[in-house]
Amino acid sequence: MYPRFVKLRVEEALADTPVVLIVGPRRAGKTTLVRKMGEAGRTYITLDDQTTLEAARSDPVGFIRGLGRATIDEIQRVPELLLAIKKAVDDDYGPGRFLLTGSANVLTLPRVADSLAGRMETIRMLPLARAEISGTEPTFLERLFTGELKSNPGAIVGDEFIQLALLGGFPEAVSRESERRRQDWARSYLTAVLTRDLKDIADIDKLTELPKFVRFLAEHSGCLVNYSRFGASIGVSHKTGQRYVALLEQIFLVSTLQPWYTNTLKRLAKTPKLHFLDSGLLATVRGLSFDRVRTNRNLFGSLLESFVFSEVLKLMTASTLRLTPYHFRDQQMHEVDIVLERDDGMIVGIEVKASATVKSSDFAGLRTLADACKERFAYGVVLYDSADFVPFGDKLAAAPLSSLWC
């Protein structure tokens, strides 16, 4: 089992919080983690078991009554259990009573959104980060805010980096040796989550059209959201297209990255960006093989940006920094792929380049962001396909992509 960033956070939460919920995509490793964390006296229950599922659905209150300390896997399959857990916790407010996992963000469902407010801590767990796979301690975010990035003679570059980005982070995909077998797994995974997990949380009018919808979104990963265009790809309205994207966010297939803006700059884009949360799934949906990307590097840019975005989100789960991610773009097309705002208001910017060379013009978006932030701007970096760290002026530099985990 790979060491997981969230393990310490889960242990800390169980020590002082009655209910701890680990949410993230199916097959990201949540079940493996909670089973390894099993302790004497804690009952393990999975709602993937059909008999258990029926029992929970038929009598949620009776199902929870009498449980002392319990782990309940895939709680999104019976959201009504959260109301019963609330009553049980109110009757016995002890820390660590319930450890829950969910492959869909049940807290977005209106009937349960407020049921455990103040009683539950939610921890997001994404697929494996490169630092988890390589067994290295992640310090990228901390070094970025202090401007302490550096060259890395052992950096992974070129074709080897393409292979890493195409691999993604799902444990079962990482464990498969051939690209064909990884893609076979990814196709089966997508079929399962688009049929099974979505049925648990919503009624979908055009369920058979969702694979086509997801393929269209994959072609626009790393682009600004356009719900009308997304909906038109399967003949539905702007509103329905927006709802479908939101549902895909609930099952952690995609994420929308909100824009960063300030009142000092009036002409900024205020449209979110769309990203797939796993670059391996994104590659499979788009039909991107290693040979295809190696011969046409133009195909690599958007996939690489989504890969870096996902890595940054994973690093945030391991960091003590309290960060909010955004993107930045003005009407002069100056943009920054990822903007991170610390809870004290300090800002860093990350621009992603698939090339092995960086020019001064590649920092145009970061310079615009720095001008807008003024004293709040801590640092800006262009991550690129090289082992070299190159300063580009005050608080600006180019650094190896593998700085994310090395």
C-alpha positions as CSV (number, residue, x, y, z in Angstrom):
1,M,0.0,0.0,0.0
2,Y,1.3,3.4,-0.9
3,P,1.6,6.0,2.0
4,R,-1.4,8.3,1.7
5,F,-1.2,12.0,2.5
6,V,-4.6,12.1,4.1
7,K,-4.0,9.3,6.7
8,L,-2.6,11.7,9.3
9,R,-5.5,14.2,8.8
10,V,-8.0,11.3,9.2
11,E,-6.3,10.1,12.4
12,E,-6.3,13.7,13.8
13,A,-10.0,14.2,12.9
14,L,-11.1,10.9,14.5
15,A,-9.4,12.0,17.8
16,D,-11.7,15.0,18.2
17,T,-14.6,14.9,15.8
18,P,-17.7,12.5,16.0
19,V,-18.0,11.9,12.2
20,V,-15.2,11.9,9.7
21,L,-16.1,11.6,6.0
22,I,-13.5,10.8,3.3
23,V,-14.8,11.7,-0.1
24,G,-13.2,11.2,-3.5
25,P,-13.5,9.2,-6.7
26,R,-14.3,5.5,-6.7
27,R,-11.1,3.3,-6.7
28,A,-8.9,6.1,-5.4
29,G,-7.9,4.0,-2.4
30,K,-10.5,5.1,0.3
31,T,-11.6,1.6,1.2
32,T,-8.0,0.4,1.4
33,L,-7.1,3.2,3.7
34,V,-10.0,2.8,6.1
35,R,-9.6,-1.0,6.3
36,K,-5.9,-0.5,7.1
37,M,-6.9,2.0,9.8
38,G,-9.4,-0.5,11.3
39,E,-9.2,-0.7,15.1
40,A,-10.5,-3.0,17.7
41,G,-14.2,-2.4,18.4
42,R,-14.9,-0.6,15.1
43,T,-17.5,-2.3,12.9
44,Y,-16.8,-2.2,9.1
45,I,-19.9,-2.0,6.9
46,T,-19.9,-1.6,3.1
47,L,-23.0,-0.5,1.2
48,D,-21.6,-2.1,-1.9
49,D,-23.0,-5.3,-0.4
50,Q,-26.5,-5.8,-1.7
51,T,-28.1,-7.2,1.4
52,T,-26.6,-4.5,3.6
53,L,-27.7,-1.9,1.1
54,E,-31.3,-3.1,1.2
55,A,-31.3,-3.2,5.0
56,A,-29.9,0.4,5.2
57,R,-32.5,1.7,2.7
58,S,-35.5,0.0,4.4
59,D,-34.8,1.3,7.9
60,P,-31.9,3.9,8.2
61,V,-32.6,4.7,11.8
62,G,-32.7,1.0,12.9
63,F,-29.6,0.3,10.8
64,I,-27.6,2.9,12.8
65,R,-29.2,2.2,16.2
66,G,-26.9,0.2,18.4
67,L,-23.7,0.8,16.4
68,G,-20.9,2.0,18.6
69,R,-17.8,2.9,16.5
70,A,-18.3,2.1,12.9
71,T,-16.8,2.5,9.4
72,I,-19.4,2.8,6.7
73,D,-18.1,2.6,3.1
74,E,-19.9,4.3,0.1
75,I,-22.3,6.3,2.2
76,Q,-23.7,8.1,-0.9
77,R,-25.6,4.9,-1.7
78,V,-28.0,5.7,1.2
79,P,-27.7,9.4,2.0
80,E,-30.6,9.0,4.5
81,L,-28.2,7.3,6.8
82,L,-26.6,10.7,7.5
83,L,-29.8,11.9,9.2
84,A,-29.8,8.8,11.4
85,I,-26.1,9.3,12.2
86,K,-26.9,12.9,13.3
87,K,-29.4,11.5,15.8
88,A,-27.0,8.9,17.0
89,V,-24.2,11.5,17.4
90,D,-26.5,13.9,19.2
91,D,-27.4,11.1,21.7
92,D,-23.7,10.2,22.2
93,Y,-21.3,12.9,21.2
94,G,-18.0,11.0,21.3
95,P,-15.1,11.5,19.0
96,G,-14.4,9.0,16.2
97,R,-17.8,7.4,16.3
98,F,-18.3,7.2,12.6
99,L,-15.7,7.0,9.8
100,L,-17.5,7.3,6.4
101,T,-16.4,7.1,2.8
102,G,-18.2,8.4,-0.2
103,S,-17.5,8.2,-4.0
104,A,-19.9,11.1,-4.5
105,N,-20.1,14.4,-2.7
106,V,-23.3,13.7,-0.7
107,L,-23.0,17.1,1.0
108,T,-24.2,18.8,-2.2
109,L,-27.5,17.0,-1.9
110,P,-30.1,19.4,-0.4
111,R,-31.7,16.8,1.9
112,V,-28.5,16.1,3.8
113,A,-26.4,19.2,3.2
114,D,-27.0,20.6,6.7
115,S,-27.6,17.4,8.6
116,L,-24.2,17.1,10.2
117,A,-23.0,20.7,10.3
118,G,-20.6,21.1,13.2
119,R,-20.5,17.4,13.8
120,M,-18.5,16.2,10.8
121,E,-15.1,16.9,9.2
122,T,-14.8,16.2,5.5
123,I,-11.5,15.2,3.9
124,R,-11.0,14.8,0.2
125,M,-8.9,12.0,-1.1
126,L,-7.9,12.0,-4.8
127,P,-6.0,9.3,-6.7
128,L,-2.3,8.8,-6.0
129,A,0.0,11.8,-6.2
130,R,3.4,11.4,-7.7
131,A,5.0,12.0,-4.3
132,E,2.9,9.2,-2.9
133,I,4.0,6.8,-5.6
134,S,7.7,7.8,-5.3
135,G,7.6,7.9,-1.5
136,T,8.9,11.4,-1.2
137,E,7.9,14.1,1.2
138,P,5.9,16.9,-0.6
139,T,7.3,20.4,0.0
140,F,6.5,22.1,-3.4
141,L,3.8,24.4,-2.1
142,E,5.8,25.5,0.9
143,R,8.9,26.2,-1.2
144,L,6.8,28.0,-3.8
145,F,5.5,30.5,-1.3
146,T,9.0,31.1,0.1
147,G,10.6,31.3,-3.4
148,E,13.0,28.4,-2.7
149,L,12.5,26.2,-5.8
150,K,15.7,25.0,-7.4
151,S,17.2,22.9,-10.2
152,N,16.8,19.1,-10.1
153,P,19.5,17.1,-11.9
154,G,17.4,14.0,-11.6
155,A,14.2,15.5,-12.9
156,I,12.0,13.4,-15.1
157,V,11.8,15.0,-18.5
158,G,10.8,14.3,-22.1
159,D,9.2,11.0,-23.1
160,E,9.4,9.7,-19.5
161,F,7.3,12.7,-18.3
162,I,4.7,12.1,-21.0
163,Q,4.4,8.5,-19.8
164,L,3.8,9.7,-16.2
165,A,1.1,12.2,-17.2
166,L,-0.7,9.5,-19.3
167,L,-0.5,7.1,-16.4
168,G,-2.6,9.2,-14.0
169,G,-2.9,8.2,-10.3
170,F,-5.5,5.5,-9.9
171,P,-3.8,2.6,-8.0
172,E,-5.2,-0.1,-10.3
173,A,-4.0,1.8,-13.4
174,V,-0.6,2.5,-11.9
175,S,-0.2,-1.2,-11.1
176,R,-0.8,-2.4,-14.7
177,E,2.3,-2.8,-16.8
178,S,1.0,-2.1,-20.3
179,E,-0.7,1.0,-21.7
180,R,-3.3,-1.1,-23.4
181,R,-4.3,-2.8,-20.0
182,R,-4.4,0.6,-18.3
183,Q,-6.7,1.9,-20.9
184,D,-8.9,-1.1,-20.7
185,W,-9.2,-0.5,-16.9
186,A,-10.0,3.2,-17.5
187,R,-12.8,2.4,-20.0
188,S,-14.4,-0.1,-17.6
189,Y,-14.1,2.4,-14.7
190,L,-15.8,5.2,-16.7
191,T,-18.6,2.9,-17.7
192,A,-19.2,2.0,-14.1
193,V,-19.1,5.5,-12.6
194,L,-21.3,7.0,-15.4
195,T,-24.0,4.4,-14.8
196,R,-23.8,3.2,-11.2
197,D,-22.6,6.2,-9.2
198,L,-24.7,8.8,-11.0
199,K,-27.8,6.7,-10.4
200,D,-27.1,6.9,-6.6
201,I,-27.3,10.7,-6.6
202,A,-29.6,11.8,-9.4
203,D,-32.1,11.0,-12.2
204,I,-30.4,11.5,-15.6
205,D,-32.7,12.0,-18.6
206,K,-30.1,11.1,-21.2
207,L,-28.0,8.6,-19.4
208,T,-27.0,6.9,-22.7
209,E,-25.7,10.2,-24.0
210,L,-23.3,10.8,-21.0
211,P,-20.3,9.0,-22.6
212,K,-20.6,11.4,-25.6
213,F,-20.9,14.3,-23.2
214,V,-17.8,13.3,-21.3
215,R,-15.8,12.9,-24.5
216,F,-16.8,16.5,-25.5
217,L,-15.7,17.7,-22.1
218,A,-12.4,15.9,-22.4
219,E,-11.7,17.9,-25.6
220,H,-12.2,21.0,-23.6
221,S,-10.3,20.1,-20.4
222,G,-8.1,23.1,-19.5
223,C,-10.5,25.5,-21.3
224,L,-13.0,28.0,-20.0
225,V,-16.5,26.6,-19.3
226,N,-19.2,27.1,-21.9
227,Y,-22.3,25.3,-20.6
228,S,-24.4,26.2,-23.7
229,R,-21.8,24.5,-26.0
230,F,-21.4,21.6,-23.6
231,G,-25.2,21.0,-23.6
232,A,-25.5,21.4,-27.3
233,S,-23.1,18.4,-27.8
234,I,-25.9,16.1,-26.7
235,G,-28.9,18.3,-27.6
236,V,-29.7,19.6,-24.2
237,S,-30.1,23.2,-22.8
238,H,-27.5,25.4,-21.2
239,K,-29.2,24.7,-17.8
240,T,-29.1,20.9,-18.3
241,G,-25.5,21.1,-19.5
242,Q,-24.6,23.0,-16.3
243,R,-26.4,20.4,-14.2
244,Y,-24.6,17.5,-15.9
245,V,-21.2,19.1,-15.3
246,A,-22.2,19.6,-11.6
247,L,-23.1,15.9,-11.3
248,L,-19.7,14.9,-12.9
249,E,-18.1,17.1,-10.3
250,Q,-20.0,15.3,-7.5
251,I,-18.5,12.0,-8.6
252,F,-15.1,13.6,-8.9
253,L,-14.6,13.0,-12.6
254,V,-14.1,16.7,-13.4
255,S,-13.6,20.0,-11.5
256,T,-14.4,23.6,-12.3
257,L,-11.7,26.0,-11.3
258,Q,-13.0,29.4,-10.3
259,P,-11.5,32.7,-11.6
260,W,-9.4,34.9,-9.4
261,Y,-10.2,38.6,-9.7
262,T,-9.8,41.8,-7.9
263,N,-11.5,45.2,-7.9
264,T,-8.3,46.9,-9.0
265,L,-8.6,45.2,-12.4
266,K,-12.0,45.7,-14.0
267,R,-11.5,43.7,-17.2
268,L,-11.0,40.2,-16.0
269,A,-12.6,36.9,-17.2
270,K,-15.0,35.7,-14.5
271,T,-15.6,32.3,-16.1
272,P,-14.5,29.0,-14.5
273,K,-12.1,26.6,-16.2
274,L,-12.8,22.9,-16.6
275,H,-10.3,20.2,-15.7
276,F,-10.4,16.4,-15.5
277,L,-9.2,15.2,-12.1
278,D,-7.2,12.4,-13.4
279,S,-4.9,12.7,-16.5
280,G,-5.0,9.0,-17.1
281,L,-8.8,9.0,-17.5
282,L,-8.5,12.1,-19.6
283,A,-6.0,10.5,-21.9
284,T,-8.2,7.4,-22.4
285,V,-11.4,9.5,-23.1
286,R,-9.4,11.5,-25.7
287,G,-7.8,8.4,-27.2
288,L,-4.3,9.7,-26.4
289,S,-1.6,7.0,-26.5
290,F,2.1,7.5,-25.8
291,D,3.0,7.2,-29.4
292,R,0.4,9.6,-30.5
293,V,1.4,12.3,-28.0
294,R,5.1,11.8,-28.6
295,T,4.7,12.4,-32.4
296,N,2.3,15.4,-31.8
297,R,3.3,17.3,-28.7
298,N,0.5,19.8,-29.5
299,L,-1.8,17.2,-27.9
300,F,0.1,17.3,-24.7
301,G,-0.5,20.8,-23.4
302,S,-4.0,20.6,-22.1
303,L,-3.5,17.1,-20.6
304,L,-0.3,18.4,-18.9
305,E,-2.2,21.4,-17.4
306,S,-4.9,19.1,-16.0
307,F,-2.2,16.7,-14.6
308,V,-0.5,19.6,-12.8
309,F,-3.8,21.0,-11.5
310,S,-4.6,17.6,-10.0
311,E,-1.2,17.2,-8.5
312,V,-1.5,20.6,-6.8
313,L,-4.9,19.6,-5.4
314,K,-3.3,16.4,-4.0
315,L,-0.4,18.4,-2.5
316,M,-2.9,20.7,-0.8
317,T,-4.3,17.7,1.2
318,A,-0.8,17.1,2.5
319,S,0.1,20.7,3.4
320,T,-0.6,22.6,6.5
321,L,-1.1,25.7,4.3
322,R,-4.7,26.8,3.9
323,L,-5.0,27.4,0.2
324,T,-7.8,28.2,-2.3
325,P,-7.1,27.4,-6.0
326,Y,-8.1,29.7,-8.9
327,H,-7.2,30.6,-12.5
328,F,-6.5,34.1,-13.8
329,R,-7.3,35.6,-17.2
330,D,-7.8,39.2,-18.4
331,Q,-9.4,40.4,-21.6
332,Q,-5.9,41.0,-23.1
333,M,-5.5,37.2,-22.9
334,H,-2.9,37.3,-20.2
335,E,-3.5,34.2,-18.1
336,V,-2.1,32.1,-15.3
337,D,-3.1,28.4,-15.2
338,I,-3.3,28.1,-11.4
339,V,-3.4,30.8,-8.8
340,L,-3.2,29.8,-5.1
341,E,-4.4,32.2,-2.4
342,R,-3.2,31.5,1.1
343,D,-5.6,32.3,4.0
344,D,-3.5,35.4,4.8
345,G,-4.1,36.8,1.3
346,M,-0.7,36.0,-0.2
347,I,-0.8,34.8,-3.8
348,V,1.4,32.5,-6.0
349,G,0.9,31.8,-9.6
350,I,1.7,28.6,-11.6
351,E,2.0,28.5,-15.4
352,V,2.4,25.2,-17.1
353,K,4.5,24.7,-20.3
354,A,5.0,21.4,-22.2
355,S,8.1,22.7,-23.9
356,A,11.8,22.4,-22.8
357,T,12.4,26.1,-23.3
358,V,10.9,29.2,-21.6
359,K,10.8,32.8,-23.0
360,S,10.3,36.0,-21.2
361,S,6.9,36.3,-22.9
362,D,5.8,33.2,-21.1
363,F,5.7,35.3,-17.9
364,A,3.2,37.9,-19.2
365,G,0.3,36.5,-17.3
366,L,2.4,36.1,-14.1
367,R,3.6,39.7,-14.4
368,T,0.0,41.0,-14.8
369,L,-1.0,38.9,-11.8
370,A,1.9,40.3,-9.8
371,D,0.9,43.9,-10.7
372,A,-2.7,43.2,-9.6
373,C,-1.6,41.7,-6.3
374,K,1.2,44.2,-5.5
375,E,2.6,43.3,-2.0
376,R,0.3,40.2,-1.8
377,F,2.3,38.5,-4.6
378,A,4.7,36.0,-3.1
379,Y,6.0,34.2,-6.2
380,G,5.3,33.1,-9.8
381,V,6.7,30.0,-11.5
382,V,6.6,28.5,-15.0
383,L,6.8,24.7,-14.7
384,Y,8.5,23.3,-17.8
385,D,10.0,20.2,-19.3
386,S,13.6,20.6,-18.0
387,A,15.8,19.9,-15.0
388,D,17.0,23.5,-14.7
389,F,15.8,26.3,-12.4
390,V,16.1,29.7,-14.2
391,P,15.3,33.1,-12.5
392,F,13.3,35.5,-14.7
393,G,13.3,38.6,-12.5
394,D,12.0,39.5,-9.1
395,K,9.8,36.7,-7.6
396,L,9.6,35.0,-11.0
397,A,11.4,31.8,-12.2
398,A,11.1,28.7,-14.5
399,A,11.4,25.4,-12.6
400,P,11.3,21.7,-13.5
401,L,7.8,20.1,-13.7
402,S,9.0,17.3,-11.4
403,S,9.5,20.0,-8.7
404,L,5.9,19.0,-7.8
405,W,7.3,15.9,-6.1
406,C,11.1,16.1,-6.0
